[in-house]
């Protein structure tokens, strides 16, 4: 089975991020935190080694103070109404964290609140071959 290429996975991750940000009640300034491909050392899908997980993460800067709980709730509502299932939901923790996975393309997304109160939003692909090749 062919996979997305590196560039296609980066684009899809960005599309998921853009869709989530568009659902927010206030538009943040996105500051790139991570844009990389990490080897799937222990692939969750039990597939062959040599594949990569492609991911992007942004800080959500310049959001109105004191609205993190609302922002995270809006993201979860957006995700669950757009074919994502919740994997981890720690909205009540001091360091809020929610992780979801898309039921169609298996991309994962998460929102994390740092101990300082800053939010980050990320998306990552399932394990892929960087050139889109096959498992055989």
Chimera marker file (.cmm) of the C-alpha trace (Angstrom):
<marker_set name="trace">
<marker id="1" x="0.000" y="0.000" z="0.000" r="1" g="1" b="0" radius="0.5"/>
<marker id="2" x="1.352" y="3.418" z="-0.957" r="1" g="1" b="0" radius="0.5"/>
<marker id="3" x="1.593" y="6.132" z="1.664" r="1" g="1" b="0" radius="0.5"/>
<marker id="4" x="1.544" y="9.887" z="1.477" r="1" g="1" b="0" radius="0.5"/>
<marker id="5" x="4.870" y="11.458" z="0.576" r="1" g="1" b="0" radius="0.5"/>
<marker id="6" x="6.709" y="13.732" z="2.994" r="1" g="1" b="0" radius="0.5"/>
<marker id="7" x="5.355" y="16.842" z="1.252" r="1" g="1" b="0" radius="0.5"/>
<marker id="8" x="1.804" y="15.475" z="1.128" r="1" g="1" b="0" radius="0.5"/>
<marker id="9" x="1.918" y="14.604" z="4.838" r="1" g="1" b="0" radius="0.5"/>
<marker id="10" x="3.190" y="18.110" z="5.690" r="1" g="1" b="0" radius="0.5"/>
<marker id="11" x="0.353" y="19.631" z="3.657" r="1" g="1" b="0" radius="0.5"/>
<marker id="12" x="-2.267" y="17.400" z="5.295" r="1" g="1" b="0" radius="0.5"/>
<marker id="13" x="-0.942" y="18.236" z="8.779" r="1" g="1" b="0" radius="0.5"/>
<marker id="14" x="-1.167" y="21.949" z="7.923" r="1" g="1" b="0" radius="0.5"/>
<marker id="15" x="-4.714" y="21.506" z="6.572" r="1" g="1" b="0" radius="0.5"/>
<marker id="16" x="-5.800" y="19.896" z="9.844" r="1" g="1" b="0" radius="0.5"/>
<marker id="17" x="-4.170" y="22.709" z="11.819" r="1" g="1" b="0" radius="0.5"/>
<marker id="18" x="-5.707" y="25.436" z="9.643" r="1" g="1" b="0" radius="0.5"/>
<marker id="19" x="-9.157" y="23.873" z="9.989" r="1" g="1" b="0" radius="0.5"/>
<marker id="20" x="-8.848" y="23.724" z="13.787" r="1" g="1" b="0" radius="0.5"/>
<marker id="21" x="-7.574" y="27.311" z="14.038" r="1" g="1" b="0" radius="0.5"/>
<marker id="22" x="-10.413" y="28.560" z="11.824" r="1" g="1" b="0" radius="0.5"/>
<marker id="23" x="-12.906" y="27.146" z="14.362" r="1" g="1" b="0" radius="0.5"/>
<marker id="24" x="-11.481" y="29.237" z="17.232" r="1" g="1" b="0" radius="0.5"/>
<marker id="25" x="-13.431" y="32.211" z="18.603" r="1" g="1" b="0" radius="0.5"/>
<marker id="26" x="-10.279" y="34.363" z="18.410" r="1" g="1" b="0" radius="0.5"/>
<marker id="27" x="-7.567" y="34.049" z="15.783" r="1" g="1" b="0" radius="0.5"/>
<marker id="28" x="-4.092" y="33.467" z="17.221" r="1" g="1" b="0" radius="0.5"/>
<marker id="29" x="-0.770" y="34.292" z="15.689" r="1" g="1" b="0" radius="0.5"/>
<marker id="30" x="0.831" y="30.958" z="14.806" r="1" g="1" b="0" radius="0.5"/>
<marker id="31" x="4.483" y="30.636" z="15.800" r="1" g="1" b="0" radius="0.5"/>
<marker id="32" x="6.119" y="27.510" z="14.393" r="1" g="1" b="0" radius="0.5"/>
<marker id="33" x="7.493" y="25.304" z="17.148" r="1" g="1" b="0" radius="0.5"/>
<marker id="34" x="8.110" y="22.053" z="15.255" r="1" g="1" b="0" radius="0.5"/>
<marker id="35" x="8.171" y="21.030" z="11.578" r="1" g="1" b="0" radius="0.5"/>
<marker id="36" x="9.954" y="17.724" z="11.170" r="1" g="1" b="0" radius="0.5"/>
<marker id="37" x="9.896" y="14.062" z="10.314" r="1" g="1" b="0" radius="0.5"/>
<marker id="38" x="10.840" y="11.557" z="12.998" r="1" g="1" b="0" radius="0.5"/>
<marker id="39" x="11.598" y="7.930" z="12.274" r="1" g="1" b="0" radius="0.5"/>
<marker id="40" x="8.942" y="5.511" z="13.522" r="1" g="1" b="0" radius="0.5"/>
<marker id="41" x="11.313" y="3.556" z="15.790" r="1" g="1" b="0" radius="0.5"/>
<marker id="42" x="8.437" y="1.606" z="17.319" r="1" g="1" b="0" radius="0.5"/>
<marker id="43" x="5.628" y="1.899" z="14.762" r="1" g="1" b="0" radius="0.5"/>
<marker id="44" x="2.222" y="1.794" z="16.422" r="1" g="1" b="0" radius="0.5"/>
<marker id="45" x="0.848" y="0.006" z="13.361" r="1" g="1" b="0" radius="0.5"/>
<marker id="46" x="3.440" y="-2.834" z="13.583" r="1" g="1" b="0" radius="0.5"/>
<marker id="47" x="4.666" y="-1.927" z="10.112" r="1" g="1" b="0" radius="0.5"/>
<marker id="48" x="8.210" y="-2.087" z="8.790" r="1" g="1" b="0" radius="0.5"/>
<marker id="49" x="10.994" y="0.162" z="10.000" r="1" g="1" b="0" radius="0.5"/>
<marker id="50" x="12.305" y="3.043" z="7.886" r="1" g="1" b="0" radius="0.5"/>
<marker id="51" x="9.071" y="4.987" z="7.812" r="1" g="1" b="0" radius="0.5"/>
<marker id="52" x="8.558" y="8.426" z="9.324" r="1" g="1" b="0" radius="0.5"/>
<marker id="53" x="5.948" y="10.401" z="11.233" r="1" g="1" b="0" radius="0.5"/>
<marker id="54" x="5.658" y="13.907" z="9.814" r="1" g="1" b="0" radius="0.5"/>
<marker id="55" x="4.510" y="16.607" z="12.187" r="1" g="1" b="0" radius="0.5"/>
<marker id="56" x="3.951" y="20.308" z="12.703" r="1" g="1" b="0" radius="0.5"/>
<marker id="57" x="3.299" y="22.153" z="15.945" r="1" g="1" b="0" radius="0.5"/>
<marker id="58" x="2.560" y="25.828" z="16.529" r="1" g="1" b="0" radius="0.5"/>
<marker id="59" x="2.331" y="28.054" z="19.561" r="1" g="1" b="0" radius="0.5"/>
<marker id="60" x="-1.036" y="29.811" z="19.591" r="1" g="1" b="0" radius="0.5"/>
<marker id="61" x="0.168" y="33.321" z="20.428" r="1" g="1" b="0" radius="0.5"/>
<marker id="62" x="-1.763" y="36.494" z="21.126" r="1" g="1" b="0" radius="0.5"/>
<marker id="63" x="-4.939" y="34.808" z="22.343" r="1" g="1" b="0" radius="0.5"/>
<marker id="64" x="-7.032" y="36.668" z="24.934" r="1" g="1" b="0" radius="0.5"/>
<marker id="65" x="-5.832" y="35.840" z="28.440" r="1" g="1" b="0" radius="0.5"/>
<marker id="66" x="-7.857" y="33.549" z="30.630" r="1" g="1" b="0" radius="0.5"/>
<marker id="67" x="-9.659" y="31.801" z="27.747" r="1" g="1" b="0" radius="0.5"/>
<marker id="68" x="-7.573" y="28.636" z="27.467" r="1" g="1" b="0" radius="0.5"/>
<marker id="69" x="-10.348" y="26.381" z="28.806" r="1" g="1" b="0" radius="0.5"/>
<marker id="70" x="-12.779" y="27.825" z="26.259" r="1" g="1" b="0" radius="0.5"/>
<marker id="71" x="-10.247" y="27.502" z="23.424" r="1" g="1" b="0" radius="0.5"/>
<marker id="72" x="-9.548" y="23.851" z="24.260" r="1" g="1" b="0" radius="0.5"/>
<marker id="73" x="-13.282" y="23.095" z="24.544" r="1" g="1" b="0" radius="0.5"/>
<marker id="74" x="-13.881" y="24.646" z="21.113" r="1" g="1" b="0" radius="0.5"/>
<marker id="75" x="-11.073" y="22.547" z="19.616" r="1" g="1" b="0" radius="0.5"/>
<marker id="76" x="-12.486" y="19.333" z="21.094" r="1" g="1" b="0" radius="0.5"/>
<marker id="77" x="-15.961" y="20.203" z="19.818" r="1" g="1" b="0" radius="0.5"/>
<marker id="78" x="-14.536" y="20.960" z="16.362" r="1" g="1" b="0" radius="0.5"/>
<marker id="79" x="-12.577" y="17.718" z="16.261" r="1" g="1" b="0" radius="0.5"/>
<marker id="80" x="-15.398" y="15.466" z="17.433" r="1" g="1" b="0" radius="0.5"/>
<marker id="81" x="-17.704" y="16.967" z="14.812" r="1" g="1" b="0" radius="0.5"/>
<marker id="82" x="-15.086" y="16.464" z="12.064" r="1" g="1" b="0" radius="0.5"/>
<marker id="83" x="-14.328" y="12.735" z="12.278" r="1" g="1" b="0" radius="0.5"/>
<marker id="84" x="-11.754" y="12.787" z="15.068" r="1" g="1" b="0" radius="0.5"/>
<marker id="85" x="-11.999" y="10.527" z="18.088" r="1" g="1" b="0" radius="0.5"/>
<marker id="86" x="-10.602" y="11.566" z="21.446" r="1" g="1" b="0" radius="0.5"/>
<marker id="87" x="-7.632" y="9.485" z="22.614" r="1" g="1" b="0" radius="0.5"/>
<marker id="88" x="-6.656" y="11.461" z="25.732" r="1" g="1" b="0" radius="0.5"/>
<marker id="89" x="-8.637" y="14.194" z="27.464" r="1" g="1" b="0" radius="0.5"/>
<marker id="90" x="-6.955" y="16.029" z="30.337" r="1" g="1" b="0" radius="0.5"/>
<marker id="91" x="-8.809" y="19.326" z="30.086" r="1" g="1" b="0" radius="0.5"/>
<marker id="92" x="-9.062" y="19.601" z="33.870" r="1" g="1" b="0" radius="0.5"/>
<marker id="93" x="-5.309" y="19.374" z="34.523" r="1" g="1" b="0" radius="0.5"/>
<marker id="94" x="-3.109" y="22.422" z="35.160" r="1" g="1" b="0" radius="0.5"/>
<marker id="95" x="-1.217" y="21.469" z="32.023" r="1" g="1" b="0" radius="0.5"/>
<marker id="96" x="-4.249" y="20.804" z="29.810" r="1" g="1" b="0" radius="0.5"/>
<marker id="97" x="-3.749" y="18.198" z="27.106" r="1" g="1" b="0" radius="0.5"/>
<marker id="98" x="-6.108" y="16.642" z="24.559" r="1" g="1" b="0" radius="0.5"/>
<marker id="99" x="-5.097" y="14.195" z="21.850" r="1" g="1" b="0" radius="0.5"/>
<marker id="100" x="-7.331" y="13.050" z="18.981" r="1" g="1" b="0" radius="0.5"/>
<marker id="101" x="-7.053" y="10.876" z="15.884" r="1" g="1" b="0" radius="0.5"/>
<marker id="102" x="-8.852" y="11.304" z="12.574" r="1" g="1" b="0" radius="0.5"/>
<marker id="103" x="-10.910" y="8.232" z="11.692" r="1" g="1" b="0" radius="0.5"/>
<marker id="104" x="-10.206" y="8.625" z="7.972" r="1" g="1" b="0" radius="0.5"/>
<marker id="105" x="-6.530" y="9.438" z="7.501" r="1" g="1" b="0" radius="0.5"/>
<marker id="106" x="-5.195" y="8.456" z="10.984" r="1" g="1" b="0" radius="0.5"/>
<marker id="107" x="-3.555" y="11.854" z="11.519" r="1" g="1" b="0" radius="0.5"/>
<marker id="108" x="-3.295" y="12.775" z="15.178" r="1" g="1" b="0" radius="0.5"/>
<marker id="109" x="-3.752" y="16.227" z="16.619" r="1" g="1" b="0" radius="0.5"/>
<marker id="110" x="-3.220" y="17.615" z="20.079" r="1" g="1" b="0" radius="0.5"/>
<marker id="111" x="-3.535" y="20.777" z="22.063" r="1" g="1" b="0" radius="0.5"/>
<marker id="112" x="-1.240" y="21.297" z="25.040" r="1" g="1" b="0" radius="0.5"/>
<marker id="113" x="-1.111" y="23.998" z="27.684" r="1" g="1" b="0" radius="0.5"/>
<marker id="114" x="2.317" y="24.643" z="29.146" r="1" g="1" b="0" radius="0.5"/>
<marker id="115" x="2.712" y="25.261" z="32.872" r="1" g="1" b="0" radius="0.5"/>
<marker id="116" x="3.192" y="28.929" z="31.939" r="1" g="1" b="0" radius="0.5"/>
<marker id="117" x="-0.275" y="28.918" z="30.345" r="1" g="1" b="0" radius="0.5"/>
<marker id="118" x="0.744" y="28.959" z="26.672" r="1" g="1" b="0" radius="0.5"/>
<marker id="119" x="-1.188" y="26.778" z="24.203" r="1" g="1" b="0" radius="0.5"/>
<marker id="120" x="0.334" y="24.769" z="21.384" r="1" g="1" b="0" radius="0.5"/>
<marker id="121" x="-1.482" y="22.934" z="18.608" r="1" g="1" b="0" radius="0.5"/>
<marker id="122" x="0.027" y="20.120" z="16.595" r="1" g="1" b="0" radius="0.5"/>
<marker id="123" x="-0.725" y="17.531" z="13.949" r="1" g="1" b="0" radius="0.5"/>
<marker id="124" x="1.226" y="14.447" z="12.934" r="1" g="1" b="0" radius="0.5"/>
<marker id="125" x="0.884" y="11.797" z="10.272" r="1" g="1" b="0" radius="0.5"/>
<marker id="126" x="0.740" y="8.066" z="10.691" r="1" g="1" b="0" radius="0.5"/>
<marker id="127" x="3.986" y="6.305" z="9.745" r="1" g="1" b="0" radius="0.5"/>
<marker id="128" x="4.757" y="6.932" z="6.054" r="1" g="1" b="0" radius="0.5"/>
<marker id="129" x="7.498" y="6.351" z="3.526" r="1" g="1" b="0" radius="0.5"/>
<marker id="130" x="9.003" y="9.765" z="2.775" r="1" g="1" b="0" radius="0.5"/>
<marker id="131" x="8.820" y="9.068" z="-0.964" r="1" g="1" b="0" radius="0.5"/>
<marker id="132" x="5.311" y="7.571" z="-0.730" r="1" g="1" b="0" radius="0.5"/>
<marker id="133" x="6.622" y="4.113" z="-1.541" r="1" g="1" b="0" radius="0.5"/>
<marker id="134" x="5.092" y="0.825" z="-0.536" r="1" g="1" b="0" radius="0.5"/>
<marker id="135" x="5.736" y="-1.578" z="2.340" r="1" g="1" b="0" radius="0.5"/>
<marker id="136" x="7.004" y="-4.361" z="0.083" r="1" g="1" b="0" radius="0.5"/>
<link id1="1" id2="2" r="1" g="1" b="0" radius="0.2"/>
<link id1="2" id2="3" r="1" g="1" b="0" radius="0.2"/>
<link id1="3" id2="4" r="1" g="1" b="0" radius="0.2"/>
<link id1="4" id2="5" r="1" g="1" b="0" radius="0.2"/>
<link id1="5" id2="6" r="1" g="1" b="0" radius="0.2"/>
<link id1="6" id2="7" r="1" g="1" b="0" radius="0.2"/>
<link id1="7" id2="8" r="1" g="1" b="0" radius="0.2"/>
<link id1="8" id2="9" r="1" g="1" b="0" radius="0.2"/>
<link id1="9" id2="10" r="1" g="1" b="0" radius="0.2"/>
<link id1="10" id2="11" r="1" g="1" b="0" radius="0.2"/>
<link id1="11" id2="12" r="1" g="1" b="0" radius="0.2"/>
<link id1="12" id2="13" r="1" g="1" b="0" radius="0.2"/>
<link id1="13" id2="14" r="1" g="1" b="0" radius="0.2"/>
<link id1="14" id2="15" r="1" g="1" b="0" radius="0.2"/>
<link id1="15" id2="16" r="1" g="1" b="0" radius="0.2"/>
<link id1="16" id2="17" r="1" g="1" b="0" radius="0.2"/>
<link id1="17" id2="18" r="1" g="1" b="0" radius="0.2"/>
<link id1="18" id2="19" r="1" g="1" b="0" radius="0.2"/>
<link id1="19" id2="20" r="1" g="1" b="0" radius="0.2"/>
<link id1="20" id2="21" r="1" g="1" b="0" radius="0.2"/>
<link id1="21" id2="22" r="1" g="1" b="0" radius="0.2"/>
<link id1="22" id2="23" r="1" g="1" b="0" radius="0.2"/>
<link id1="23" id2="24" r="1" g="1" b="0" radius="0.2"/>
<link id1="24" id2="25" r="1" g="1" b="0" radius="0.2"/>
<link id1="25" id2="26" r="1" g="1" b="0" radius="0.2"/>
<link id1="26" id2="27" r="1" g="1" b="0" radius="0.2"/>
<link id1="27" id2="28" r="1" g="1" b="0" radius="0.2"/>
<link id1="28" id2="29" r="1" g="1" b="0" radius="0.2"/>
<link id1="29" id2="30" r="1" g="1" b="0" radius="0.2"/>
<link id1="30" id2="31" r="1" g="1" b="0" radius="0.2"/>
<link id1="31" id2="32" r="1" g="1" b="0" radius="0.2"/>
<link id1="32" id2="33" r="1" g="1" b="0" radius="0.2"/>
<link id1="33" id2="34" r="1" g="1" b="0" radius="0.2"/>
<link id1="34" id2="35" r="1" g="1" b="0" radius="0.2"/>
<link id1="35" id2="36" r="1" g="1" b="0" radius="0.2"/>
<link id1="36" id2="37" r="1" g="1" b="0" radius="0.2"/>
<link id1="37" id2="38" r="1" g="1" b="0" radius="0.2"/>
<link id1="38" id2="39" r="1" g="1" b="0" radius="0.2"/>
<link id1="39" id2="40" r="1" g="1" b="0" radius="0.2"/>
<link id1="40" id2="41" r="1" g="1" b="0" radius="0.2"/>
<link id1="41" id2="42" r="1" g="1" b="0" radius="0.2"/>
<link id1="42" id2="43" r="1" g="1" b="0" radius="0.2"/>
<link id1="43" id2="44" r="1" g="1" b="0" radius="0.2"/>
<link id1="44" id2="45" r="1" g="1" b="0" radius="0.2"/>
<link id1="45" id2="46" r="1" g="1" b="0" radius="0.2"/>
<link id1="46" id2="47" r="1" g="1" b="0" radius="0.2"/>
<link id1="47" id2="48" r="1" g="1" b="0" radius="0.2"/>
<link id1="48" id2="49" r="1" g="1" b="0" radius="0.2"/>
<link id1="49" id2="50" r="1" g="1" b="0" radius="0.2"/>
<link id1="50" id2="51" r="1" g="1" b="0" radius="0.2"/>
<link id1="51" id2="52" r="1" g="1" b="0" radius="0.2"/>
<link id1="52" id2="53" r="1" g="1" b="0" radius="0.2"/>
<link id1="53" id2="54" r="1" g="1" b="0" radius="0.2"/>
<link id1="54" id2="55" r="1" g="1" b="0" radius="0.2"/>
<link id1="55" id2="56" r="1" g="1" b="0" radius="0.2"/>
<link id1="56" id2="57" r="1" g="1" b="0" radius="0.2"/>
<link id1="57" id2="58" r="1" g="1" b="0" radius="0.2"/>
<link id1="58" id2="59" r="1" g="1" b="0" radius="0.2"/>
<link id1="59" id2="60" r="1" g="1" b="0" radius="0.2"/>
<link id1="60" id2="61" r="1" g="1" b="0" radius="0.2"/>
<link id1="61" id2="62" r="1" g="1" b="0" radius="0.2"/>
<link id1="62" id2="63" r="1" g="1" b="0" radius="0.2"/>
<link id1="63" id2="64" r="1" g="1" b="0" radius="0.2"/>
<link id1="64" id2="65" r="1" g="1" b="0" radius="0.2"/>
<link id1="65" id2="66" r="1" g="1" b="0" radius="0.2"/>
<link id1="66" id2="67" r="1" g="1" b="0" radius="0.2"/>
<link id1="67" id2="68" r="1" g="1" b="0" radius="0.2"/>
<link id1="68" id2="69" r="1" g="1" b="0" radius="0.2"/>
<link id1="69" id2="70" r="1" g="1" b="0" radius="0.2"/>
<link id1="70" id2="71" r="1" g="1" b="0" radius="0.2"/>
<link id1="71" id2="72" r="1" g="1" b="0" radius="0.2"/>
<link id1="72" id2="73" r="1" g="1" b="0" radius="0.2"/>
<link id1="73" id2="74" r="1" g="1" b="0" radius="0.2"/>
<link id1="74" id2="75" r="1" g="1" b="0" radius="0.2"/>
<link id1="75" id2="76" r="1" g="1" b="0" radius="0.2"/>
<link id1="76" id2="77" r="1" g="1" b="0" radius="0.2"/>
<link id1="77" id2="78" r="1" g="1" b="0" radius="0.2"/>
<link id1="78" id2="79" r="1" g="1" b="0" radius="0.2"/>
<link id1="79" id2="80" r="1" g="1" b="0" radius="0.2"/>
<link id1="80" id2="81" r="1" g="1" b="0" radius="0.2"/>
<link id1="81" id2="82" r="1" g="1" b="0" radius="0.2"/>
<link id1="82" id2="83" r="1" g="1" b="0" radius="0.2"/>
<link id1="83" id2="84" r="1" g="1" b="0" radius="0.2"/>
<link id1="84" id2="85" r="1" g="1" b="0" radius="0.2"/>
<link id1="85" id2="86" r="1" g="1" b="0" radius="0.2"/>
<link id1="86" id2="87" r="1" g="1" b="0" radius="0.2"/>
<link id1="87" id2="88" r="1" g="1" b="0" radius="0.2"/>
<link id1="88" id2="89" r="1" g="1" b="0" radius="0.2"/>
<link id1="89" id2="90" r="1" g="1" b="0" radius="0.2"/>
<link id1="90" id2="91" r="1" g="1" b="0" radius="0.2"/>
<link id1="91" id2="92" r="1" g="1" b="0" radius="0.2"/>
<link id1="92" id2="93" r="1" g="1" b="0" radius="0.2"/>
<link id1="93" id2="94" r="1" g="1" b="0" radius="0.2"/>
<link id1="94" id2="95" r="1" g="1" b="0" radius="0.2"/>
<link id1="95" id2="96" r="1" g="1" b="0" radius="0.2"/>
<link id1="96" id2="97" r="1" g="1" b="0" radius="0.2"/>
<link id1="97" id2="98" r="1" g="1" b="0" radius="0.2"/>
<link id1="98" id2="99" r="1" g="1" b="0" radius="0.2"/>
<link id1="99" id2="100" r="1" g="1" b="0" radius="0.2"/>
<link id1="100" id2="101" r="1" g="1" b="0" radius="0.2"/>
<link id1="101" id2="102" r="1" g="1" b="0" radius="0.2"/>
<link id1="102" id2="103" r="1" g="1" b="0" radius="0.2"/>
<link id1="103" id2="104" r="1" g="1" b="0" radius="0.2"/>
<link id1="104" id2="105" r="1" g="1" b="0" radius="0.2"/>
<link id1="105" id2="106" r="1" g="1" b="0" radius="0.2"/>
<link id1="106" id2="107" r="1" g="1" b="0" radius="0.2"/>
<link id1="107" id2="108" r="1" g="1" b="0" radius="0.2"/>
<link id1="108" id2="109" r="1" g="1" b="0" radius="0.2"/>
<link id1="109" id2="110" r="1" g="1" b="0" radius="0.2"/>
<link id1="110" id2="111" r="1" g="1" b="0" radius="0.2"/>
<link id1="111" id2="112" r="1" g="1" b="0" radius="0.2"/>
<link id1="112" id2="113" r="1" g="1" b="0" radius="0.2"/>
<link id1="113" id2="114" r="1" g="1" b="0" radius="0.2"/>
<link id1="114" id2="115" r="1" g="1" b="0" radius="0.2"/>
<link id1="115" id2="116" r="1" g="1" b="0" radius="0.2"/>
<link id1="116" id2="117" r="1" g="1" b="0" radius="0.2"/>
<link id1="117" id2="118" r="1" g="1" b="0" radius="0.2"/>
<link id1="118" id2="119" r="1" g="1" b="0" radius="0.2"/>
<link id1="119" id2="120" r="1" g="1" b="0" radius="0.2"/>
<link id1="120" id2="121" r="1" g="1" b="0" radius="0.2"/>
<link id1="121" id2="122" r="1" g="1" b="0" radius="0.2"/>
<link id1="122" id2="123" r="1" g="1" b="0" radius="0.2"/>
<link id1="123" id2="124" r="1" g="1" b="0" radius="0.2"/>
<link id1="124" id2="125" r="1" g="1" b="0" radius="0.2"/>
<link id1="125" id2="126" r="1" g="1" b="0" radius="0.2"/>
<link id1="126" id2="127" r="1" g="1" b="0" radius="0.2"/>
<link id1="127" id2="128" r="1" g="1" b="0" radius="0.2"/>
<link id1="128" id2="129" r="1" g="1" b="0" radius="0.2"/>
<link id1="129" id2="130" r="1" g="1" b="0" radius="0.2"/>
<link id1="130" id2="131" r="1" g="1" b="0" radius="0.2"/>
<link id1="131" id2="132" r="1" g="1" b="0" radius="0.2"/>
<link id1="132" id2="133" r="1" g="1" b="0" radius="0.2"/>
<link id1="133" id2="134" r="1" g="1" b="0" radius="0.2"/>
<link id1="134" id2="135" r="1" g="1" b="0" radius="0.2"/>
<link id1="135" id2="136" r="1" g="1" b="0" radius="0.2"/>
</marker_set>
